[in-house]
């Protein structure tokens, strides 16, 4: 485990303020004692010897006073070490910030069989699992892609309404790819759709460009206009993960969302070389 940083800190730094009155009292007593010493020497008519040594001893008491005050402040050595995050360690994952971009299909076909309702259930369970350190981006797409929210996960409320014409999956992926390249944080993309692509650029041409950007493809819904085969192929070409929402129960959603969040965020951190947490230890003995 490589050492990242060493620092000396104090548990009670406010006690340093005691230095001012203590040093002031010491200087006052030193001056007062010096005057009395000189008077005594004159009265006893004693020749002064080792004057410099006496002053040196008196001055050496000052750093001793400083050390005494610092000891009252309870000093310790703080070491910050980098600890690699193991796959599946959600608690450690939540300590490292990342950006997650959700692309949500709101085309007309997402109203079939209450697919958009399944998406609401999915997001309402997935987003609360995100850390307060994470950066959430939610973009809705049909013919065009529009960012409806960007910020901390805790401030987002799930309000989705489908029914727009066309489903430009390729264009939405292009938008997300541009966003991730401009992001300063490790970023991953989650595409949520029924796969009914019928407008815009070919998503199979965009998918291979996600080589350094983790992509999770979530297929919602079956029947008319649903195309899981297209989404599986997108996921395969992007070297991403493929998920199916085929049973919206509490247990199924809990399992899926926890696994999805762990997979996608770990991949984002690993690709950026930031899949580690900083562990702080305090050494009072040293």
Number of C-alpha atoms within 10 A of each C-alpha: 7 8 10 13 11 13 10 12 15 18 12 13 13 9 15 15 10 14 16 9 10 15 14 11 11 14 14 12 12 14 11 11 12 13 11 11 12 12 12 12 12 11 9 8 9 10 7 9 8 7 8 9 10 10 11 10 10 11 13 10 12 15 10 11 15 15 13 12 17 18 15 15 18 14 19 18 15 17 17 17 18 17 16 14 19 12 14 14 11 20 11 17 23 18 15 21 19 24 24 27 22 21 26 27 35 28 24 17 25 28 16 18 13 14 22 27 16 20 25 17 16 23 18 17 17 19 19 13 18 24 20 17 14 22 19 24 21 20 22 22 25 25 20 18 22 15 13 11 16 16 14 17 22 14 10 17 12 13 8 13 16 21 15 17 16 20 27 24 32 21 21 26 25 18 16 25 22 10 15 21 13 9 11 10 18 27 31 27 26 24 24 26 29 31 28 22 23 16 16 16 16 15 21 18 13 19 22 16 15 21 13 18 23 27 29 24 26 25 25 25 26 16 9 11 15 20 18 22 11 17 27 20 17 25 24 16 18 23 19 24 18 20 18 16 20 13 12 14 12 12 9 13 21 16 11 18 20 16 14 20 22 20 20 21 26 26 22 24 23 16 15 13 10 18 22 19 17 15 11 13 13 15 11 14 7 7
